[in-house]
Amino acid sequence: MQDITLKITDRNGDIHEVVAPTDMSMNLMEVIRSYELAEEGTIGVCGGMAMCASCQVYVLEGSENLQEMGDEEDAMLSEAFHVEQNSRLGCQIHITDEIDGLEVQIAPYP
């Protein structure tokens, strides 16, 4: 069990290199919230249930190390705003050793 490093670009274009623990069963949305990289009330509105897309991110580097997108995530993104080919829901990206070095950009909030 160890910490990993993630590079997260916030909605203002500022890049943050953050450390995330792999032993706390966290997801990317929770990491973004814990570092306060998005305005409160604009990320993780549904609590991480893949029902609102407020935690949408664009994966810039490291997509090959992510788990495959599930049906619920795919369905939510099909209805969301600002979706790109590299869009994922942060609540569905689990913090594991495999995603060390992942680079994402937080999508605009509708």
VOLUMZA-842296 format. One line per 2 residues: number of its first residue (from 1); for each residue y, x negated, z of N, C-alpha, C. Coordinates in nm, 2 decimals, always signed. Atoms other than C-alpha are relative to their C-alpha. Layout:
N
NUM	Y X Z Y X Z Y X Z ~ ... .
//
This chain:
110
1	-0.12 -0.08 +0.00 +0.00 +0.00 +0.00 +0.12 -0.09 +0.00 ~ -0.12 +0.08 +0.01 +0.34 -0.13 -0.10 +0.11 +0.08 -0.06 .
3	-0.12 -0.06 +0.06 +0.68 -0.05 -0.22 +0.01 -0.04 -0.15 ~ -0.03 +0.03 +0.14 +0.77 -0.03 -0.59 +0.15 +0.01 -0.03 .
5	-0.14 -0.01 +0.04 +1.10 -0.07 -0.77 +0.01 +0.09 -0.12 ~ -0.03 -0.10 +0.10 +1.25 +0.20 -0.99 +0.14 -0.02 -0.04 .
7	-0.14 +0.01 +0.05 +1.56 +0.19 -1.21 +0.04 +0.14 -0.04 ~ -0.04 -0.14 +0.03 +1.74 +0.52 -1.21 +0.15 +0.01 -0.04 .
9	-0.13 -0.02 +0.05 +2.05 +0.60 -1.41 +0.05 +0.14 +0.05 ~ -0.04 -0.13 -0.05 +2.25 +0.88 -1.24 +0.08 +0.08 -0.11 .
11	-0.07 -0.08 +0.10 +2.44 +1.16 -1.41 +0.14 -0.05 -0.04 ~ -0.13 +0.07 +0.03 +2.76 +0.94 -1.41 -0.02 -0.12 -0.08 .
13	+0.03 +0.12 +0.08 +2.59 +0.66 -1.60 -0.02 -0.12 +0.08 ~ +0.02 +0.12 -0.09 +2.56 +0.43 -1.29 -0.15 -0.02 +0.01 .
15	+0.14 +0.04 -0.01 +2.23 +0.24 -1.27 -0.03 -0.05 +0.14 ~ +0.04 +0.04 -0.13 +2.06 +0.21 -0.94 -0.14 -0.05 +0.00 .
17	+0.14 +0.05 -0.02 +1.76 -0.01 -0.86 -0.04 +0.03 +0.14 ~ +0.04 -0.05 -0.13 +1.58 +0.15 -0.58 -0.15 -0.04 +0.04 .
19	+0.13 +0.03 -0.05 +1.27 +0.08 -0.37 -0.06 +0.13 +0.05 ~ +0.07 -0.12 -0.04 +1.01 +0.36 -0.32 -0.13 -0.04 +0.06 .
21	+0.13 +0.03 -0.06 +0.71 +0.36 -0.09 -0.11 +0.07 -0.08 ~ +0.11 -0.06 +0.06 +0.37 +0.43 -0.24 -0.09 +0.07 +0.10 .
23	+0.10 -0.05 -0.11 +0.21 +0.53 +0.09 +0.05 +0.13 +0.07 ~ -0.06 -0.12 -0.06 +0.42 +0.85 +0.16 -0.02 +0.13 -0.08 .
25	+0.03 -0.12 +0.09 +0.29 +1.09 -0.12 +0.13 +0.06 -0.05 ~ -0.13 -0.05 +0.06 +0.65 +1.11 -0.26 -0.01 +0.02 -0.15 .
27	-0.02 -0.01 +0.15 +0.75 +1.21 -0.61 +0.14 -0.05 -0.03 ~ -0.12 +0.05 +0.04 +1.04 +1.09 -0.81 +0.12 +0.08 +0.04 .
29	-0.11 -0.09 -0.05 +1.26 +1.39 -0.73 +0.03 -0.02 +0.14 ~ -0.02 +0.03 -0.14 +1.22 +1.32 -0.36 +0.07 -0.13 +0.02 .
31	-0.06 +0.13 +0.00 +1.32 +0.96 -0.42 +0.15 +0.01 -0.04 ~ -0.14 -0.02 +0.05 +1.63 +1.06 -0.61 +0.08 +0.07 +0.11 .
33	-0.07 -0.07 -0.11 +1.72 +1.30 -0.33 +0.03 -0.09 +0.12 ~ -0.01 +0.08 -0.12 +1.66 +1.05 -0.05 +0.11 -0.11 -0.02 .
35	-0.10 +0.10 +0.03 +1.89 +0.80 -0.22 +0.14 +0.07 -0.04 ~ -0.12 -0.08 +0.03 +2.15 +1.08 -0.29 +0.06 -0.04 -0.14 .
37	-0.04 +0.04 +0.13 +2.16 +0.99 -0.66 +0.05 +0.12 -0.09 ~ -0.04 -0.12 +0.06 +2.24 +1.35 -0.76 +0.07 +0.09 +0.10 .
39	-0.07 -0.09 -0.09 +2.48 +1.60 -0.61 -0.09 +0.10 +0.07 ~ +0.08 -0.10 -0.07 +2.32 +1.81 -0.34 +0.00 +0.14 -0.06 .
41	+0.01 -0.13 +0.05 +2.20 +2.14 -0.47 -0.02 +0.00 -0.15 ~ +0.02 +0.01 +0.15 +2.16 +2.01 -0.83 -0.13 -0.07 -0.04 .
43	+0.13 +0.06 +0.03 +1.82 +1.85 -0.80 -0.11 +0.05 +0.09 ~ +0.11 -0.05 -0.09 +1.49 +1.99 -0.67 +0.03 +0.13 +0.06 .
45	-0.04 -0.14 -0.05 +1.63 +2.34 -0.64 -0.12 +0.08 +0.04 ~ +0.12 -0.08 -0.03 +1.28 +2.49 -0.64 -0.09 -0.07 +0.10 .
47	+0.07 +0.07 -0.10 +1.16 +2.23 -0.39 -0.12 -0.08 -0.05 ~ +0.10 +0.08 +0.06 +0.94 +2.05 -0.63 -0.12 +0.07 -0.05 .
49	+0.11 -0.08 +0.04 +0.72 +2.33 -0.76 -0.01 +0.01 -0.15 ~ +0.00 -0.01 +0.14 +0.79 +2.27 -1.13 +0.04 +0.13 -0.05 .
51	-0.05 -0.14 +0.03 +0.98 +2.60 -1.15 +0.14 +0.01 -0.04 ~ -0.14 -0.02 +0.03 +1.34 +2.51 -1.22 +0.05 -0.11 -0.10 .
53	-0.04 +0.11 +0.09 +1.37 +2.18 -1.42 +0.13 -0.07 +0.04 ~ -0.12 +0.07 -0.04 +1.67 +2.07 -1.21 -0.02 -0.15 +0.03 .
55	+0.03 +0.14 -0.03 +1.49 +1.74 -1.15 -0.04 -0.07 -0.13 ~ +0.04 +0.06 +0.13 +1.44 +1.67 -1.53 +0.06 -0.14 -0.01 .
57	-0.05 +0.14 +0.03 +1.47 +1.30 -1.62 -0.05 -0.04 -0.14 ~ +0.04 +0.06 +0.13 +1.45 +1.10 -1.94 -0.07 -0.13 +0.03 .
59	+0.07 +0.12 -0.03 +1.19 +0.83 -1.92 +0.04 -0.10 -0.11 ~ -0.05 +0.10 +0.09 +1.35 +0.52 -2.07 -0.10 -0.12 -0.02 .
61	+0.10 +0.11 +0.00 +1.08 +0.25 -1.99 -0.12 +0.04 +0.09 ~ +0.11 -0.02 -0.09 +0.73 +0.28 -1.85 -0.08 +0.13 -0.02 .
63	+0.07 -0.13 +0.01 +0.61 +0.61 -1.99 -0.15 -0.02 -0.02 ~ +0.14 +0.02 +0.02 +0.27 +0.46 -2.08 -0.08 -0.01 +0.13 .
65	+0.06 +0.01 -0.14 +0.20 +0.43 -1.70 +0.00 +0.13 +0.07 ~ -0.01 -0.13 -0.07 +0.27 +0.79 -1.62 -0.12 +0.09 -0.02 .
67	+0.11 -0.10 +0.02 +0.01 +1.06 -1.56 +0.04 +0.09 -0.12 ~ -0.02 -0.10 +0.11 -0.03 +1.30 -1.85 +0.07 +0.13 +0.05 .
69	-0.07 -0.12 -0.04 +0.20 +1.60 -1.84 -0.10 +0.12 +0.01 ~ +0.09 -0.12 -0.02 +0.03 +1.91 -1.70 +0.06 +0.12 -0.06 .
71	-0.04 -0.13 +0.07 +0.05 +2.27 -1.83 +0.13 +0.06 +0.06 ~ -0.12 -0.05 -0.06 +0.31 +2.38 -1.57 +0.12 -0.07 -0.03 .
73	-0.11 +0.09 +0.04 +0.54 +2.09 -1.64 +0.04 +0.03 -0.14 ~ -0.03 -0.02 +0.15 +0.51 +2.14 -2.02 +0.07 +0.14 -0.02 .
75	-0.05 -0.14 +0.01 +0.58 +2.52 -1.98 +0.15 +0.00 +0.05 ~ -0.14 +0.00 -0.06 +0.89 +2.46 -1.76 +0.09 -0.07 -0.10 .
77	-0.09 +0.07 +0.09 +1.03 +2.20 -2.00 +0.02 +0.07 -0.13 ~ -0.02 -0.08 +0.12 +0.98 +2.44 -2.29 +0.11 +0.10 +0.01 .
79	-0.11 -0.10 -0.02 +1.24 +2.67 -2.13 +0.12 -0.07 +0.06 ~ -0.12 +0.06 -0.06 +1.48 +2.41 -1.99 +0.11 -0.04 -0.10 .
81	-0.12 +0.05 +0.08 +1.82 +2.29 -2.11 -0.01 -0.16 -0.01 ~ -0.02 +0.15 +0.02 +1.89 +1.93 -2.24 -0.14 -0.07 -0.02 .
83	+0.13 +0.06 +0.02 +1.52 +1.86 -2.32 -0.01 -0.09 -0.12 ~ +0.02 +0.10 +0.11 +1.44 +1.55 -2.52 -0.15 -0.03 +0.00 .
85	+0.14 +0.04 +0.02 +1.11 +1.40 -2.64 -0.05 -0.08 +0.12 ~ +0.05 +0.08 -0.12 +1.10 +1.17 -2.33 +0.03 +0.07 +0.13 .
87	-0.03 -0.08 -0.12 +1.18 +1.45 -2.08 -0.13 +0.01 +0.09 ~ +0.10 -0.03 -0.10 +0.97 +1.48 -1.76 +0.07 +0.06 +0.12 .
89	-0.05 -0.05 -0.12 +1.01 +1.66 -1.44 -0.03 -0.10 +0.11 ~ +0.01 +0.10 -0.11 +1.08 +1.42 -1.15 -0.10 +0.04 +0.11 .
91	+0.09 -0.05 -0.11 +0.88 +1.64 -0.91 -0.15 -0.02 -0.04 ~ +0.14 +0.02 +0.04 +0.57 +1.58 -1.12 -0.04 -0.15 -0.03 .
93	+0.03 +0.14 +0.01 +0.60 +1.20 -1.13 -0.02 -0.06 +0.14 ~ +0.04 +0.05 -0.14 +0.41 +1.07 -0.82 +0.03 -0.15 +0.01 .
95	-0.03 +0.14 -0.02 +0.51 +0.74 -0.67 -0.13 -0.07 +0.03 ~ +0.12 +0.08 -0.01 +0.22 +0.51 -0.73 +0.02 -0.14 -0.05 .
97	-0.02 +0.14 +0.05 +0.17 +0.14 -0.79 +0.01 -0.01 -0.15 ~ +0.00 +0.01 +0.15 +0.12 +0.21 -1.16 +0.13 +0.02 -0.06 .
99	-0.13 -0.03 +0.06 +0.48 +0.32 -1.22 +0.10 -0.10 +0.05 ~ -0.10 +0.11 -0.04 +0.64 +0.00 -1.07 +0.08 -0.04 -0.12 .
101	-0.09 +0.04 +0.11 +0.94 -0.08 -1.29 +0.04 +0.11 -0.09 ~ -0.04 -0.11 +0.08 +0.98 +0.27 -1.43 +0.15 +0.01 -0.01 .
103	-0.14 -0.02 +0.01 +1.32 +0.34 -1.57 +0.03 +0.14 -0.06 ~ -0.03 -0.14 +0.03 +1.46 +0.69 -1.59 +0.15 +0.02 +0.00 .
105	-0.14 -0.05 +0.00 +1.79 +0.87 -1.65 -0.01 +0.14 +0.04 ~ +0.00 -0.14 -0.05 +1.86 +1.19 -1.46 +0.07 +0.09 -0.11 .
107	-0.05 -0.09 +0.11 +1.92 +1.47 -1.72 +0.12 +0.08 +0.06 ~ -0.12 -0.08 -0.04 +2.25 +1.67 -1.71 -0.05 +0.13 +0.07 .
109	+0.03 -0.13 -0.07 +2.25 +1.97 -1.48 +0.07 +0.11 -0.08 ~ -0.06 -0.11 +0.09 +2.30 +2.30 -1.67 +0.13 +0.04 +0.06 .
//
